[in-house]
Amino acid sequence: MAEKREKALHELLSRTMVDIYVGPENTHYILHEKLLCYRSPFFASIFYDKSKDEGRSKDLGLPDDEEGPFNMFVGWLYSGILPVPEKEQDLAALFEVYLMGEKWSIDRLKETVVETVRTFYHSTGTYPGLRRVQYIYANTADGSPMRQLFVESIARFLTLSEEIPQHWAKALRNNGPLAVDIIRAIHDWHIESRSVPDPREASVDRGRSPGNIKLNGHFNGDVAGHDKPNGRIEVDEHINGDSQTNGLNGIEHS
C-alpha cells in the first residue's frame, strides 16, 4: 500500500476558521480549521463532531495553557519549525509545547520538539537537570519519546560521572520507576561482559578506572561523539536533596 501523501500547507488553508481562547486572559487566536484538525485528532474530534451547521460559531477555550508556548505551537502549525533554544532556560517553553503535542495527539509536533531538545543538549555538552526530568516524568506516560530521551541521557550522565551527585542519589532512592528505567537503559547498551568488573574475582579492581567501560565499541566519553566524562558537574549550591535544581546539572567542559 502506498504511503499517504502529506498535504501541502496551501491545501489546508480553508475558508472556515476557528476561534481559540488561551490562558487566563483568554488571548484570542483565529486559526484555519482544516489545518488544525489535520494536524490534531484532538481538535478534529471537537470541531468536526460538534455540528455540521456551517452557521454555528466554532470556538474553544484552553484556560490551562500558556500564551507563550501556544504562540510557538501556532508558529509550528503554519511553518513546521520551532525556535532554536540559545540557553537552557529557553527549554521550559519547549517542554510545554511538547506536552501540548501529547495532550492533543500531534506526533509530528512531539518529534520536532524532541529533536530540538536533543540537539541542544548534544551541542552544549550538557544533560537534563533533575528538575526537568522530574517534570517530564510527572506529566508523561511510559513510552513518551521525551521521557525516553531523558532516561537514556541521564543513564549516560550517571555512568560516566566520577560520582553520583547527592541530589540524584536521593531522587533515585525516592523514585523507583525512574531508577528502574535508568537500569533498563544501561542494560540496552549491551556492554561486553569483559568490560564489566566481576566482584567474584578476588583480584578485580572495584574502583572506577577511566576508559574501562566499553559501550558498543567505544570507550567512555567517545559514545556521544564529543563530550568526555572528565568535565565538572554543575549543580545548585543550595541543593538540599529536594527537586530544586537549576536544570543545568550536566557536564561542562573546561
MARSESE-430764 format. One record per residue (C-alpha): x, y, z; residue number from 0. Coordinates in steps of 0.02 Angstrom, whole numbers, plus 32768, in hexadecimal, padded with zeros to 4 digits. Example, Ala and Ser with C-alpha at 12.3 -4.5 7.8 and 13.67 -1.06 7.14 Angstrom:
<atom xx="8267" yy="7F1F" zz="8186" num="0"/>
<atom xx="82AC" yy="7FCB" zz="8165" num="1"/>
END
This chain:
<atom xx="8000" yy="8000" zz="8000" num="0"/>
<atom xx="8044" yy="80AB" zz="7FCF" num="1"/>
<atom xx="8071" yy="8121" zz="805D" num="2"/>
<atom xx="7FF2" yy="81A9" zz="807C" num="3"/>
<atom xx="802A" yy="824C" zz="802E" num="4"/>
<atom xx="8046" yy="82DD" zz="80A4" num="5"/>
<atom xx="7FD6" yy="836D" zz="8075" num="6"/>
<atom xx="8027" yy="8413" zz="8049" num="7"/>
<atom xx="8001" yy="84AC" zz="80B3" num="8"/>
<atom xx="7F9D" yy="8503" zz="802A" num="9"/>
<atom xx="7F27" yy="846D" zz="8023" num="10"/>
<atom xx="7EFE" yy="8483" zz="80DB" num="11"/>
<atom xx="7EDA" yy="853E" zz="80DD" num="12"/>
<atom xx="7E1E" yy="852F" zz="80CF" num="13"/>
<atom xx="7DA3" yy="85BE" zz="80E0" num="14"/>
<atom xx="7D5D" yy="857A" zz="8182" num="15"/>
<atom xx="7DB4" yy="85C1" zz="821A" num="16"/>
<atom xx="7DAB" yy="8595" zz="82D2" num="17"/>
<atom xx="7DBE" yy="8604" zz="836B" num="18"/>
<atom xx="7E34" yy="85C8" zz="83F3" num="19"/>
<atom xx="7E3C" yy="8621" zz="849B" num="20"/>
<atom xx="7EDB" yy="85FC" zz="84FC" num="21"/>
<atom xx="7F0E" yy="8616" zz="85B1" num="22"/>
<atom xx="7EBC" yy="8674" zz="863F" num="23"/>
<atom xx="7EB8" yy="8713" zz="85D5" num="24"/>
<atom xx="7E5A" yy="86B9" zz="8548" num="25"/>
<atom xx="7ED7" yy="86F0" zz="84C4" num="26"/>
<atom xx="7E7C" yy="86DE" zz="841F" num="27"/>
<atom xx="7EC3" yy="867B" zz="838C" num="28"/>
<atom xx="7E6D" yy="8663" zz="82E4" num="29"/>
<atom xx="7EAD" yy="85C6" zz="828E" num="30"/>
<atom xx="7E82" yy="8565" zz="81F2" num="31"/>
<atom xx="7E0F" yy="84D8" zz="8224" num="32"/>
<atom xx="7E48" yy="845C" zz="81A0" num="33"/>
<atom xx="7F00" yy="8474" zz="81C9" num="34"/>
<atom xx="7EE5" yy="8465" zz="8284" num="35"/>
<atom xx="7E7A" yy="83C9" zz="8274" num="36"/>
<atom xx="7EEE" yy="8379" zz="81F4" num="37"/>
<atom xx="7F7F" yy="8386" zz="826E" num="38"/>
<atom xx="7F1F" yy="8355" zz="830A" num="39"/>
<atom xx="7E9E" yy="82CB" zz="8325" num="40"/>
<atom xx="7E74" yy="8324" zz="83C8" num="41"/>
<atom xx="7E39" yy="83C2" zz="8371" num="42"/>
<atom xx="7DE7" yy="835D" zz="82E6" num="43"/>
<atom xx="7D7D" yy="8303" zz="8366" num="44"/>
<atom xx="7D43" yy="83A9" zz="83AB" num="45"/>
<atom xx="7D22" yy="8412" zz="8311" num="46"/>
<atom xx="7CEB" yy="838B" zz="8297" num="47"/>
<atom xx="7C76" yy="8335" zz="8311" num="48"/>
<atom xx="7C25" yy="83CD" zz="835F" num="49"/>
<atom xx="7BAD" yy="83F9" zz="82D4" num="50"/>
<atom xx="7B9D" yy="83F6" zz="8218" num="51"/>
<atom xx="7B44" yy="849B" zz="821C" num="52"/>
<atom xx="7BB4" yy="8513" zz="81BB" num="53"/>
<atom xx="7B67" yy="85A8" zz="8211" num="54"/>
<atom xx="7B95" yy="8570" zz="82BE" num="55"/>
<atom xx="7C29" yy="85C6" zz="8311" num="56"/>
<atom xx="7CBC" yy="8555" zz="8330" num="57"/>
<atom xx="7D23" yy="8584" zz="83C7" num="58"/>
<atom xx="7D86" yy="8530" zz="8451" num="59"/>
<atom xx="7DCE" yy="856B" zz="84F5" num="60"/>
<atom xx="7E76" yy="852D" zz="8533" num="61"/>
<atom xx="7E83" yy="8584" zz="85DD" num="62"/>
<atom xx="7F0A" yy="8510" zz="8621" num="63"/>
<atom xx="7F85" yy="8530" zz="8594" num="64"/>
<atom xx="8003" yy="85BE" zz="858E" num="65"/>
<atom xx="8009" yy="8643" zz="8507" num="66"/>
<atom xx="80C5" yy="8638" zz="84E9" num="67"/>
<atom xx="80CC" yy="857D" zz="84C2" num="68"/>
<atom xx="802A" yy="858A" zz="845E" num="69"/>
<atom xx="807B" yy="8611" zz="83F3" num="70"/>
<atom xx="8106" yy="8596" zz="83CF" num="71"/>
<atom xx="8086" yy="8510" zz="83A4" num="72"/>
<atom xx="802E" yy="8584" zz="832A" num="73"/>
<atom xx="80D5" yy="85AE" zz="82D9" num="74"/>
<atom xx="80F9" yy="84F5" zz="82C5" num="75"/>
<atom xx="8048" yy="84D4" zz="8285" num="76"/>
<atom xx="8064" yy="8547" zz="81F0" num="77"/>
<atom xx="811E" yy="852D" zz="81D3" num="78"/>
<atom xx="814F" yy="8486" zz="821D" num="79"/>
<atom xx="81DF" yy="84DE" zz="8275" num="80"/>
<atom xx="8203" yy="8503" zz="832D" num="81"/>
<atom xx="827C" yy="8588" zz="836D" num="82"/>
<atom xx="832A" yy="854A" zz="8396" num="83"/>
<atom xx="834F" yy="855C" zz="8451" num="84"/>
<atom xx="83E9" yy="85C5" zz="8478" num="85"/>
<atom xx="83F2" yy="859F" zz="8532" num="86"/>
<atom xx="83AD" yy="851D" zz="85AA" num="87"/>
<atom xx="8322" yy="858F" zz="85E8" num="88"/>
<atom xx="82DB" yy="8592" zz="8538" num="89"/>
<atom xx="82B0" yy="84DA" zz="8548" num="90"/>
<atom xx="8222" yy="84FA" zz="85C4" num="91"/>
<atom xx="81AB" yy="8538" zz="853D" num="92"/>
<atom xx="81DE" yy="84A9" zz="84CA" num="93"/>
<atom xx="81AF" yy="842A" zz="854F" num="94"/>
<atom xx="8104" yy="847A" zz="855B" num="95"/>
<atom xx="80F2" yy="846E" zz="849E" num="96"/>
<atom xx="8122" yy="83B7" zz="84A9" num="97"/>
<atom xx="809A" yy="8398" zz="852B" num="98"/>
<atom xx="801F" yy="83EE" zz="84B7" num="99"/>
<atom xx="8052" yy="8370" zz="8433" num="100"/>
<atom xx="8031" yy="82E3" zz="84AF" num="101"/>
<atom xx="7F8A" yy="832B" zz="84E3" num="102"/>
<atom xx="7F4F" yy="8351" zz="8433" num="103"/>
<atom xx="7F94" yy="82B1" zz="83E2" num="104"/>
<atom xx="800A" yy="8309" zz="836A" num="105"/>
<atom xx="8099" yy="828F" zz="834A" num="106"/>
<atom xx="80F5" yy="82FF" zz="82CF" num="107"/>
<atom xx="80F9" yy="838C" zz="834E" num="108"/>
<atom xx="8140" yy="8318" zz="83D4" num="109"/>
<atom xx="81C5" yy="82DA" zz="835C" num="110"/>
<atom xx="81F8" yy="838C" zz="8331" num="111"/>
<atom xx="8207" yy="83BF" zz="83E8" num="112"/>
<atom xx="8269" yy="8322" zz="8418" num="113"/>
<atom xx="82E4" yy="833F" zz="838A" num="114"/>
<atom xx="82F8" yy="83F6" zz="83BA" num="115"/>
<atom xx="8319" yy="83CA" zz="8470" num="116"/>
<atom xx="838E" yy="833C" zz="8443" num="117"/>
<atom xx="83F3" yy="83AE" zz="83D2" num="118"/>
<atom xx="8402" yy="8432" zz="845B" num="119"/>
<atom xx="8446" yy="83BB" zz="84DE" num="120"/>
<atom xx="84BD" yy="836A" zz="8463" num="121"/>
<atom xx="8501" yy="840D" zz="841C" num="122"/>
<atom xx="851A" yy="8458" zz="84CA" num="123"/>
<atom xx="8564" yy="83B9" zz="8516" num="124"/>
<atom xx="84E5" yy="83BE" zz="85A4" num="125"/>
<atom xx="845F" yy="834A" zz="85E7" num="126"/>
<atom xx="83AD" yy="8363" zz="8628" num="127"/>
<atom xx="83A9" yy="839F" zz="86DD" num="128"/>
<atom xx="834A" yy="8344" zz="8765" num="129"/>
<atom xx="82BF" yy="83C5" zz="8767" num="130"/>
<atom xx="82A2" yy="83B1" zz="86AC" num="131"/>
<atom xx="82A1" yy="82F3" zz="86B8" num="132"/>
<atom xx="8227" yy="82F3" zz="8749" num="133"/>
<atom xx="81B2" yy="836A" zz="86ED" num="134"/>
<atom xx="81AE" yy="82FF" zz="8651" num="135"/>
<atom xx="8195" yy="8261" zz="86B9" num="136"/>
<atom xx="8104" yy="82B0" zz="8715" num="137"/>
<atom xx="80AC" yy="82E4" zz="8675" num="138"/>
<atom xx="80CB" yy="8256" zz="85FB" num="139"/>
<atom xx="80A8" yy="819C" zz="85F3" num="140"/>
<atom xx="8113" yy="8105" zz="85CA" num="141"/>
<atom xx="8147" yy="8107" zz="8515" num="142"/>
<atom xx="8155" yy="81C4" zz="850D" num="143"/>
<atom xx="81E3" yy="81F2" zz="8494" num="144"/>
<atom xx="821B" yy="8283" zz="8502" num="145"/>
<atom xx="821D" yy="8213" zz="859B" num="146"/>
<atom xx="8285" yy="8194" zz="853B" num="147"/>
<atom xx="8301" yy="821A" zz="8505" num="148"/>
<atom xx="8314" yy="8254" zz="85B9" num="149"/>
<atom xx="8329" yy="81A5" zz="8601" num="150"/>
<atom xx="83AE" yy="8174" zz="8583" num="151"/>
<atom xx="8409" yy="821A" zz="859A" num="152"/>
<atom xx="840C" yy="820E" zz="8658" num="153"/>
<atom xx="8442" yy="8158" zz="864F" num="154"/>
<atom xx="84DB" yy="8191" zz="85ED" num="155"/>
<atom xx="84F9" yy="8227" zz="865F" num="156"/>
<atom xx="84F8" yy="81BE" zz="86FD" num="157"/>
<atom xx="8560" yy="8132" zz="86B2" num="158"/>
<atom xx="85EA" yy="81A7" zz="8678" num="159"/>
<atom xx="85E9" yy="8218" zz="8712" num="160"/>
<atom xx="8675" yy="8200" zz="8790" num="161"/>
<atom xx="85EF" yy="81F6" zz="8816" num="162"/>
<atom xx="8532" yy="8200" zz="8820" num="163"/>
<atom xx="84FE" yy="82AF" zz="8856" num="164"/>
<atom xx="84A8" yy="82AF" zz="8900" num="165"/>
<atom xx="8404" yy="82F6" zz="88C0" num="166"/>
<atom xx="83FC" yy="8270" zz="8839" num="167"/>
<atom xx="8421" yy="81E7" zz="88B8" num="168"/>
<atom xx="8390" yy="8221" zz="8924" num="169"/>
<atom xx="831C" yy="8233" zz="888F" num="170"/>
<atom xx="8340" yy="8183" zz="8854" num="171"/>
<atom xx="8321" yy="813C" zz="8901" num="172"/>
<atom xx="8278" yy="8194" zz="8905" num="173"/>
<atom xx="8245" yy="816D" zz="8852" num="174"/>
<atom xx="824D" yy="80B3" zz="8832" num="175"/>
<atom xx="8203" yy="80B9" zz="8781" num="176"/>
<atom xx="8286" yy="8138" zz="8748" num="177"/>
<atom xx="8313" yy="80D0" zz="8792" num="178"/>
<atom xx="82D2" yy="8033" zz="873C" num="179"/>
<atom xx="82C3" yy="808D" zz="8696" num="180"/>
<atom xx="8377" yy="80C8" zz="86A4" num="181"/>
<atom xx="83B3" yy="8017" zz="86C9" num="182"/>
<atom xx="8352" yy="7FD9" zz="8631" num="183"/>
<atom xx="83A2" yy="805E" zz="85C5" num="184"/>
<atom xx="8450" yy="8026" zz="85FD" num="185"/>
<atom xx="841F" yy="7F71" zz="85DE" num="186"/>
<atom xx="83ED" yy="7F9C" zz="852C" num="187"/>
<atom xx="849E" yy="7FD8" zz="8509" num="188"/>
<atom xx="84D3" yy="7F20" zz="8507" num="189"/>
<atom xx="857B" yy="7F42" zz="855A" num="190"/>
<atom xx="85FB" yy="7EBA" zz="8539" num="191"/>
<atom xx="860D" yy="7E49" zz="85D1" num="192"/>
<atom xx="86CA" yy="7E5B" zz="85D2" num="193"/>
<atom xx="86B5" yy="7F16" zz="85E9" num="194"/>
<atom xx="864E" yy="7F01" zz="8689" num="195"/>
<atom xx="86AE" yy="7EDD" zz="872C" num="196"/>
<atom xx="8684" yy="7E33" zz="8777" num="197"/>
<atom xx="867D" yy="7E41" zz="8836" num="198"/>
<atom xx="868E" yy="7D83" zz="8843" num="199"/>
<atom xx="8743" yy="7D92" zz="880D" num="200"/>
<atom xx="87B4" yy="7DB6" zz="88A0" num="201"/>
<atom xx="882B" yy="7E1F" zz="8839" num="202"/>
<atom xx="87AA" yy="7E8F" zz="87E8" num="203"/>
<atom xx="87BA" yy="7F4B" zz="8801" num="204"/>
<atom xx="870F" yy="7F89" zz="8838" num="205"/>
<atom xx="8740" yy="803E" zz="8823" num="206"/>
<atom xx="8717" yy="80A7" zz="878B" num="207"/>
<atom xx="87A6" yy="80AE" zz="8710" num="208"/>
<atom xx="879A" yy="8128" zz="867D" num="209"/>
<atom xx="8783" yy="80CF" zz="85D9" num="210"/>
<atom xx="8752" yy="8025" zz="8620" num="211"/>
<atom xx="869E" yy="8023" zz="85E5" num="212"/>
<atom xx="8683" yy="7FF7" zz="852F" num="213"/>
<atom xx="85DA" yy="8023" zz="84E5" num="214"/>
<atom xx="85B0" yy="7FE6" zz="8437" num="215"/>
<atom xx="8666" yy="7FE9" zz="8402" num="216"/>
<atom xx="8690" yy="8094" zz="844D" num="217"/>
<atom xx="86E2" yy="80C0" zz="84F1" num="218"/>
<atom xx="8690" yy="8133" zz="8572" num="219"/>
<atom xx="8680" yy="81E4" zz="852E" num="220"/>
<atom xx="868C" yy="81B1" zz="8477" num="221"/>
<atom xx="85DB" yy="816B" zz="8477" num="222"/>
<atom xx="8582" yy="820D" zz="844E" num="223"/>
<atom xx="860E" yy="8250" zz="83E4" num="224"/>
<atom xx="864A" yy="82EB" zz="843E" num="225"/>
<atom xx="8630" yy="82F3" zz="84FA" num="226"/>
<atom xx="86A7" yy="82A0" zz="8573" num="227"/>
<atom xx="8688" yy="8263" zz="8625" num="228"/>
<atom xx="8716" yy="82CA" zz="866F" num="229"/>
<atom xx="86B8" yy="836D" zz="866E" num="230"/>
<atom xx="866F" yy="83BA" zz="870A" num="231"/>
<atom xx="85BC" yy="83A6" zz="8743" num="232"/>
<atom xx="8559" yy="8444" zz="8760" num="233"/>
<atom xx="84D1" yy="8441" zz="87E5" num="234"/>
<atom xx="847C" yy="84C4" zz="884E" num="235"/>
<atom xx="84E0" yy="84F9" zz="88E5" num="236"/>
<atom xx="8442" yy="84F3" zz="894F" num="237"/>
<atom xx="840C" yy="8443" zz="8922" num="238"/>
<atom xx="83BD" yy="83F1" zz="89B8" num="239"/>
<atom xx="838F" yy="834A" zz="896C" num="240"/>
<atom xx="82E6" yy="8385" zz="892F" num="241"/>
<atom xx="82B3" yy="839F" zz="887B" num="242"/>
<atom xx="82F4" yy="8452" zz="8874" num="243"/>
<atom xx="837B" yy="845C" zz="87F0" num="244"/>
<atom xx="83A6" yy="84DB" zz="876D" num="245"/>
<atom xx="8391" yy="8463" zz="86DC" num="246"/>
<atom xx="844B" yy="846B" zz="86B4" num="247"/>
<atom xx="8488" yy="83CF" zz="870C" num="248"/>
<atom xx="84EA" yy="8398" zz="8676" num="249"/>
<atom xx="85A0" yy="838A" zz="864A" num="250"/>
<atom xx="85F6" yy="842D" zz="861F" num="251"/>
<atom xx="869E" yy="8420" zz="85CB" num="252"/>
<atom xx="8730" yy="8480" zz="860D" num="253"/>
END
